[in-house]
Amino acid sequence: MFRRTVGPEPPSIRIRTDELRTVREAMRDFSSLLTELEEGDVEKLVLTQRNRMRAVVVSVERWSEVEQALAGTREGSGVEIALDDEPAPS
């Protein structure tokens, strides 16, 4: 009898098909992908490698919104999240 070991489930995020790119495609044509983000054609780019999600690329403006939302969540929840290289306060 064989037991299959299953790793952790991949994160669940909403992705449109036009937001999916392979890592190889991103390496080859990163400049035009940045233009798509800057012009608002896509909200994010989900990079895949070997049919697995590997990274999400967002604009600087969108990342700023995410950080602000996380900061608001931290303050209200009592949970500390370090968003940069500095250690979280003790």
N, C-alpha and C positions, 0 to 999 in steps of 0.2 A: 504494500500500500504506500502510495506516495502522498506526501503533504506538500502543498505548494505554499511557499512563504510569500506573502504579499507585503510590499513596502507601504509606506504611508501614502494616503490618498493625495493626488495632486490638488493644489488649491483650486477653489471654485471661483471663477470670475466670468463675467459676461464678455463674450468676444464676438464681434462681427467678422464675417469671412474676409472683408477687405482690410481688417486689422492684423491678419496673420501673415507672417513672413518667415522664411527660413533664415537661419543664421548665415548661410552661404549667400543668399540674396541680399541680406542686410550689409554684409561685408563688401559686396560688389557694387551696391548702389546706395550707400548710406546718405549721401548728399540729397538725393531726391526724396528719401524717406523723411529726412529732417524737414524738407520743404512741405511735405504732406502734413506733418505735425504743426508746423508754424502757420500754415494757411487754414488749419482747422478741418482739413479733409478727413482726418481720423483723429480720435481722441487719444489713442494709444496704439503702439505697435507691439504685438506679442510675437517674440522670436521663438521659433521652434527648432529643435535639432533631434533627429531620429524620432520624429513624431511625438516629441515631448516638449511641453512648454518650458523654456529655459530662462527667459527674461522678458520684462515689459519696459518699453521705452516711452517716456512721456515728455512733454515740453517742460521748460523751466517754469512757466506760469502754472501749469497743472501741478507740478511737484510742489510748488509753493502753496497751492490750495490744499494739497494732501497734508503737508506739514502743519498748516494752520488748523486743519480739522483734527489731526492727531494731538496737537497741543491742547485744543479745547477738550478732547476726550480725556487726556491725562489729568487735566486740572479737576475735572468733575468726578473721576473714578478713583482717585488715589493711587493709580498705577503709574509708575515712572517708566518712560520709554526714552532711551538715549538715541537721538537721531543723528549724531555726529560722532567724531572720534573722542569727544570728551566723555568721561565716565558720568553716569547718572549720580546726582547728589545722594548722599547717605542719610 
